[in-house]
Amino acid sequence: MRHPPVRPVVTIGVFDGVHRAHQQLLRATVQLAQRLRGTSVVITFDPDPHRVLDPAHAPPSLIPLEVRLALLQACKIDRIWVIPFTKAFSRMTAAQFIDQILVRKLRATALIVGEGFLFGKNRAGDMDVLKTLGPSRGIQVIAVKQITRNRQPISSSRIRRLIAEGAIAHAKRLLGRAPAIYGTVVHGAGRGRHLGCPTANIRLTSGVLPPQGVYAVRVSCASRLHTWQGVMNLGVRPTFGPGPMVCEVHLLQFSGTLQGHSVSVSLLGRLRNEHCFTSIEELRRQISRDLARASVIFRQRA
């Protein structure tokens, strides 16, 4: 940051998902900054350190960076500092991070992190290191206890696992909102239009995929400033023969095209598994049943 904020109260993390545990940490940061008449500051990283240090085993991100920043801002954070994470940066020791980032760059008044927070080269910096080095540099260090649900910590990895297993409602409770996948609308084969159910075909770019199947969804397009209800099919469309996995969404009360636009697809509920139908007419009848079931979910969430 070019100009250090006034009496900064800092929290640090990737904050993938900005889930309920993250939100608790962010609230504590904002509240302390307000009491001190200071500035709440989030330090986050892009790309995720896992993608730099162990790309072969890096998990998919729950949300893209632009969504993460919007959610952080919605938590009333005053300043957000996105640090580009590189292999060179990863070699910074815990002491160097405190001195160069928290002291010289920010002149931090306080640091609020989760009790299991690890940082610095080889993740050698822990709460003991922070509570030793922080106060000697004028930084108050506060550890926030990890919040749990069903006796398990709320974490991004747990939410990823739940989405991948199809436990959408459980993932929603931990996130505090419906899980979503993200992508760009592209040209499709046009089969939906021939079925009387035109679809937006989405090239997915971010988010954790749920199991293949049919879902009630909410599609948002920031560039169009609009949101639509819809029914999504995520799968290989076996009725039409073997092919690659596709994501296609029939948008309700929509006309026109979204081709080329970026969208988010929030998962509201699973309707069924993907099936291979014996005829196009059978598929049409099933689509009508899907729309009827989806309408019940939409009314429940109205």
C-alpha positions in Angstrom: 0.0 0.0 0.0 1.3 3.4 -1.0 -0.2 5.2 2.0 -0.5 3.3 5.3 -4.0 3.3 6.7 -4.8 5.0 10.1 -4.4 2.6 13.1 -4.9 -0.5 10.9 -6.5 -3.6 12.4 -5.4 -6.4 10.1 -6.6 -9.9 9.3 -4.8 -12.3 6.8 -5.9 -15.2 4.7 -6.9 -16.5 1.3 -10.6 -16.4 2.4 -11.7 -18.7 -0.4 -15.5 -18.8 -0.1 -15.7 -16.1 2.5 -17.7 -18.6 4.5 -19.2 -18.3 8.0 -15.9 -18.8 9.9 -14.3 -16.2 7.7 -17.2 -13.8 8.3 -16.7 -14.2 12.1 -13.1 -13.2 11.7 -14.0 -10.3 9.5 -16.6 -9.0 11.9 -14.1 -9.1 14.8 -11.7 -7.1 12.6 -14.2 -4.5 11.7 -15.5 -4.2 15.3 -12.0 -3.7 16.8 -11.1 -1.1 14.1 -14.3 0.8 14.9 -13.5 0.8 18.7 -10.0 2.0 18.0 -11.3 4.5 15.4 -8.9 2.8 13.0 -9.0 1.1 9.6 -10.0 -2.6 9.0 -7.6 -4.2 6.6 -7.7 -7.6 4.9 -4.5 -9.0 3.4 -5.3 -11.8 0.9 -3.3 -13.6 -1.8 -3.8 -14.4 -5.5 -3.3 -16.9 -6.8 -4.0 -19.3 -3.9 -0.7 -20.4 -2.4 -1.5 -24.1 -3.1 -1.5 -23.4 -6.9 2.0 -22.0 -6.7 3.5 -24.4 -4.2 1.8 -27.7 -5.1 -0.2 -27.1 -8.4 -0.7 -30.9 -9.0 -2.7 -31.1 -5.8 -4.2 -27.7 -5.6 -8.0 -27.8 -4.9 -10.4 -25.8 -7.1 -11.3 -22.4 -5.8 -14.8 -22.0 -4.4 -15.1 -18.5 -5.9 -13.0 -16.4 -8.3 -11.0 -13.4 -7.1 -13.5 -10.8 -8.2 -16.3 -12.5 -6.2 -14.0 -12.9 -3.2 -13.3 -9.1 -3.2 -16.9 -8.2 -3.5 -17.8 -10.5 -0.6 -15.0 -9.0 1.5 -16.3 -5.5 0.8 -19.8 -6.6 1.7 -18.4 -7.4 5.2 -17.6 -3.7 5.5 -13.8 -4.1 5.3 -12.2 -0.7 4.7 -9.1 -1.7 2.8 -8.2 -4.9 0.9 -4.6 -5.6 -0.1 -4.2 -8.4 -2.6 -0.6 -9.7 -2.5 0.6 -11.6 -5.6 1.7 -15.0 -4.3 4.9 -16.2 -5.9 7.6 -18.8 -5.1 9.9 -15.9 -4.1 7.2 -14.5 -1.8 6.8 -18.0 -0.2 10.4 -17.9 0.9 9.8 -14.9 3.2 10.2 -16.0 6.8 7.6 -15.4 9.5 9.8 -12.6 11.0 10.3 -11.0 7.6 6.6 -11.0 6.9 5.9 -9.3 10.2 8.6 -6.7 9.7 8.2 -6.0 6.0 4.4 -6.3 5.7 2.8 -5.6 9.0 5.3 -3.1 10.4 6.9 -1.2 7.5 4.1 -1.3 5.0 1.1 -1.1 7.2 2.2 0.0 10.7 -0.3 -2.4 12.0 -1.9 -1.7 15.4 -3.5 -5.1 15.8 -3.7 -8.4 14.0 -6.7 -10.8 14.2 -6.3 -14.3 12.9 -7.8 -17.8 13.5 -6.1 -19.7 16.3 -4.7 -22.2 13.8 -3.2 -19.6 11.5 0.1 -20.5 9.9 2.3 -18.2 7.7 5.8 -17.6 6.4 8.4 -19.9 4.9 7.4 -23.6 5.3 4.4 -22.3 7.3 6.7 -22.1 10.3 4.9 -19.0 11.8 2.2 -19.9 14.2 0.3 -18.3 17.1 3.3 -18.7 19.4 5.5 -16.9 16.9 3.0 -14.1 16.5 2.5 -13.6 20.2 6.3 -13.5 20.7 7.1 -11.1 17.8 3.9 -9.1 17.5 3.9 -7.3 20.8 7.6 -6.5 20.6 6.8 -4.6 17.4 3.8 -2.8 18.9 1.2 -5.1 17.4 -1.6 -6.5 19.5 -2.3 -10.1 18.5 -5.7 -11.6 18.9 -6.6 -15.3 18.1 -10.2 -16.1 17.2 -11.4 -19.5 18.1 -12.4 -21.6 15.1 -16.2 -22.0 14.8 -17.7 -25.4 14.2 -20.8 -27.0 13.0 -21.7 -30.6 14.0 -18.4 -30.6 16.0 -16.3 -30.1 12.9 -14.5 -26.8 12.0 -16.1 -24.8 9.2 -13.4 -24.7 6.5 -13.1 -24.2 2.7 -11.9 -27.7 2.3 -14.9 -29.1 4.1 -17.2 -27.0 1.9 -15.5 -28.2 -1.2 -16.0 -31.8 -0.2 -19.7 -31.3 0.6 -20.3 -29.7 -2.8 -18.5 -32.5 -4.6 -20.5 -35.0 -2.7 -23.8 -33.3 -3.6 -24.6 -32.1 -0.1 -25.7 -28.7 -1.4 -27.9 -27.7 1.6 -25.2 -28.5 4.1 -22.6 -26.5 2.0 -25.0 -23.6 1.9 -25.3 -23.6 5.7 -21.5 -23.4 6.1 -21.1 -20.8 3.4 -24.0 -18.6 4.5 -25.3 -18.6 0.9 -25.9 -21.0 -2.0 -22.7 -22.5 -3.4 -22.1 -21.4 -7.0 -20.1 -22.2 -10.1 -18.9 -19.6 -12.6 -18.2 -19.4 -16.3 -18.8 -17.7 -19.6 -21.8 -18.3 -21.9 -20.7 -19.8 -25.2 -22.4 -21.0 -28.4 -24.0 -24.5 -28.1 -25.5 -27.1 -30.3 -29.0 -25.6 -30.2 -30.7 -28.9 -29.0 -32.5 -27.1 -26.2 -34.2 -24.7 -28.6 -35.5 -27.7 -30.7 -36.9 -29.2 -27.5 -38.8 -26.0 -26.8 -36.4 -25.3 -23.9 -33.6 -23.0 -25.1 -30.5 -23.2 -22.9 -27.4 -21.1 -22.1 -24.3 -23.2 -22.5 -21.6 -22.3 -20.0 -17.9 -22.8 -20.3 -17.0 -23.2 -16.6 -14.0 -21.4 -15.2 -14.3 -21.5 -11.4 -16.1 -23.2 -8.6 -16.4 -26.7 -7.3 -18.5 -29.0 -9.4 -21.4 -30.9 -7.8 -22.2 -34.4 -9.0 -23.6 -34.6 -12.5 -27.4 -34.1 -12.6 -30.2 -31.6 -12.9 -30.5 -28.7 -10.5 -32.7 -25.7 -9.7 -30.4 -22.7 -10.0 -30.2 -18.9 -9.9 -28.1 -17.3 -12.7 -26.6 -13.9 -12.2 -25.0 -11.7 -14.8 -23.2 -8.7 -13.4 -22.8 -7.1 -16.8 -26.5 -7.3 -17.4 -27.4 -6.4 -13.8 -29.9 -9.1 -13.7 -30.7 -12.5 -12.1 -32.9 -15.3 -13.5 -34.2 -18.6 -12.1 -33.4 -21.6 -14.1 -32.8 -25.4 -14.4 -29.3 -26.6 -15.0 -28.1 -29.9 -16.5 -24.5 -30.8 -15.7 -23.5 -33.9 -17.5 -22.8 -35.6 -20.8 -26.4 -35.6 -22.4 -26.5 -39.4 -22.9 -29.8 -39.2 -24.8 -27.8 -37.7 -27.7 -25.0 -40.2 -27.6 -21.5 -40.0 -26.0 -19.9 -36.6 -25.6 -18.0 -34.3 -23.3 -19.5 -33.0 -20.0 -21.4 -29.8 -20.5 -23.2 -27.2 -18.3 -26.4 -25.9 -19.8 -29.1 -23.8 -18.1 -32.6 -23.1 -19.2 -33.4 -19.6 -18.0 -37.0 -18.9 -17.0 -38.7 -15.7 -18.3 -35.7 -14.8 -20.5 -35.3 -13.9 -24.1 -32.3 -12.9 -26.1 -28.7 -14.1 -25.6 -26.0 -14.0 -23.0 -23.3 -15.3 -25.3 -19.9 -13.9 -24.2 -21.2 -12.8 -20.8 -19.7 -14.0 -17.5 -22.3 -15.6 -15.2 -22.5 -17.2 -11.8 -24.8 -20.2 -11.3 -26.0 -20.6 -7.7 -27.1 -24.1 -6.8 -30.5 -24.0 -5.0 -31.4 -27.7 -5.1 -30.8 -31.0 -6.8 -33.8 -32.3 -8.9 -32.5 -35.7 -10.2 -29.7 -37.7 -11.7 -29.0 -37.4 -15.4 -30.8 -40.1 -17.4 -30.7 -41.5 -21.0 -34.2 -41.2 -22.4 -35.5 -43.6 -25.1 -37.1 -40.8 -27.1 -37.1 -37.0 -27.5 -40.8 -37.0 -26.4 -39.9 -38.7 -23.2 -37.2 -36.2 -22.6 -39.7 -33.3 -23.2 -42.0 -34.8 -20.6 -39.2 -35.0 -18.1 -38.2 -31.4 -18.7 -41.7 -30.3 -17.9 -41.5 -32.3 -14.6 -38.2 -30.8 -13.8 -39.6 -27.3 -14.3 -42.5 -28.0 -12.0 -40.2 -29.4 -9.3 -37.9 -26.4 -9.7 -40.8 -24.0 -9.3 -41.5 -25.4 -5.9 -37.9 -24.7 -4.8 -38.1 -21.2 -6.2 -41.3 -20.5 -4.2 -39.6 -21.8 -1.0 -36.8 -19.4 -1.5 -38.9 -16.4 -2.5 
